[in-house]
Amino acid sequence: MPTTKHWTVDLLIGETEGETHAEARLHANDDSHQLGVGRARLNPADENVPEIGDELAVARALNDLGHQLLLSAAADIQAITDERVRLLA
């Protein structure tokens, strides 16, 4: 039977002083954690649609988390192979 791993990403969204903040917290099987952060700010000339700020902040947090995972994977590969690694998204 194949091994299945379960990773969970919790998304936390809040707003402070007109800026939406989001955190993407990755919890892996080995109790390791990584955190991605994203922000969005309303342009004063734009209509206030809170869902858009949430979407932008969360997208940026997930993008940050994904970038961190790529860097972590590259560092792990480099440590094993002792060669410079360049991973493309």
C-alpha positions in Angstrom: 0.0 0.0 0.0 1.4 3.5 -0.9 2.3 5.8 1.9 0.2 8.9 2.2 1.3 12.1 3.8 -1.1 14.7 5.1 0.0 18.3 5.2 -2.4 21.0 6.4 -2.4 24.7 5.5 -4.3 27.0 7.9 -5.2 30.4 6.5 -5.6 33.3 8.9 -7.0 36.6 7.6 -7.2 39.9 9.5 -7.5 43.6 9.0 -5.6 46.3 10.7 -5.7 50.0 9.8 -7.1 49.4 6.3 -4.6 46.7 5.5 -5.5 43.1 5.1 -3.0 40.6 6.5 -2.9 36.8 5.7 -0.9 34.0 7.0 -0.6 30.6 5.4 0.7 28.1 8.0 1.9 24.7 6.8 1.8 21.8 9.2 3.6 18.7 8.0 3.6 15.1 9.3 7.0 15.6 11.0 5.6 18.5 13.1 7.6 21.0 11.1 5.9 24.4 10.3 6.4 27.0 7.7 4.7 30.4 7.5 3.9 32.5 4.4 2.8 36.1 4.8 0.7 38.3 2.5 -0.7 41.8 2.6 -3.2 43.9 0.6 -4.1 47.5 0.9 -7.1 49.3 -0.6 -6.3 52.1 -3.0 -8.3 55.1 -1.8 -9.6 55.6 -5.3 -11.1 52.0 -5.5 -14.4 50.7 -4.2 -14.1 48.9 -0.9 -14.7 45.2 -1.6 -13.3 43.2 1.4 -13.4 39.9 -0.4 -10.8 41.2 -2.9 -8.4 42.3 -0.2 -8.8 38.8 1.4 -8.1 37.1 -2.0 -5.1 39.2 -2.7 -3.6 38.8 0.8 -4.2 35.0 0.8 -2.8 34.6 -2.7 0.4 36.5 -1.6 0.7 34.4 1.6 0.4 31.1 -0.4 2.8 32.4 -3.0 5.3 33.3 -0.2 4.8 29.8 1.3 5.4 28.1 -2.0 8.6 30.1 -2.6 9.9 29.1 0.8 9.2 25.5 0.0 11.1 25.7 -3.3 14.1 27.3 -1.4 13.9 24.6 1.2 13.8 21.8 -1.4 16.8 23.4 -3.2 18.8 23.6 0.0 18.0 19.9 0.8 19.1 18.8 -2.7 22.2 20.9 -2.5 23.1 19.4 0.9 22.7 15.8 -0.6 24.4 16.3 -3.9 27.0 19.0 -2.9 26.1 20.8 -6.2 24.6 24.2 -6.8 20.8 23.8 -7.4 18.4 26.0 -9.3 14.7 25.2 -9.2 12.3 26.9 -11.4 8.7 27.6 -10.2 
